[in-house]
Amino acid sequence: MRYLRPLLLIIVLVFASENIHAQRKREKNKVTPESGAQKEAKAMEQKQSEYNSRKDHHMESQDKATRKRMKKNLKKAQRHSWGKDVPWYKRWFRKDKFN
């Protein structure tokens, strides 16, 4: 008799705890590598197309002289500072320069 109450309590708790979970697993929101890669590629493509359309609109709104000046300045920037995101002293002493 004295072991019956704790035993019944344990049995009730074991059966009651079967349906209790800390967090529910959601299968519909599960991200698989394929779906993640597809979403990323689609988002990148959309971003690129939006960028191109905004760039085209910006260029169309300029007159011919302005477009020529913009092209000239772009070429000058490419000659002088394109790809020089690292300071000169770091470019001089990095290992891949000597390979």
N, C-alpha and C positions, 0 to 999 in steps of 0.2 A: 504494500500500500504506500509505503513511504517513497518508493522509487517510481510509482505510477504517475504522480503529478509531474515531476520534472521530465519524465519520459514522454508523456503526452504533450507537454509544452514544447519540447524539442521537435517532436514529430509535426506539430502544427506549424511551427516556425519554418521547418524545412519545406513543407508543402506550400506554405504561403510565400516564401521567398523565391519560388520558382518563376513567378511571373513578374517579379520586380527587377528592373534594370536601371542602372545609373543613366545610361544614354541609349537612345534607340538608334539602331543602324538604319540609315536611309539608303536604299539601293538606287533610287532614281537620281540622287545628287552625286553619285559616285563618279569620279573623273577617271577615265581610262587614258592611257597614253595616246591612243589613236584619236579619241575625241578631243583631247587637249591640244594635240599637234594640229588637228584640222581647224580648231577654233583659233589658234594662234596664227596660222597661215591666212585664214580668212580675215582676221582683224588687221594683220599687216598689209594685206592687199587693199583693204578698204581705206586704211590710213594713207597708203601711198597714192591711191587714186584721188582722195580728197586733197592731198598736198599738191598733186599735179594740176588739178582743176583750179585751185586757188592761185597757184603760180601762173597758170595761163591767163586767168582773169586779171591778175596784177600786171602782167606784161601787156595785155591788150589795152589796158587803161592808160598806158604811157604813150606819148607821141614818139615819132621816129628819132628825134635828136636825143631824147631821154634814154631810149633803148640802146642807142649807140654808146652813150656815155656809161650806162650800166654795164654793157658788155666790155668796154675798155677797162673800167675799174675792176671787173671780175678777173679779167686776164692779168692785170697788174697784181692783184692779190694772189692769184695762183702762182705767179712767178716768184713773189717775194716771201709769202708766208704759208703756202699750202703744205700741209703735212709737218709743220714745225710746231706741233703742240708741246713738244718737250724743249726745254731751254738748251741753248747751244752747248753749255758746259756738260750737260748730261748726255747729249748726242755725241760729243767728242770721246767720252770715256766709257761708253757702254761696250759690252763684249761683242755684240753681233756686228759691230763696225769692223772688227779685226778678223772676222771669219772669212 
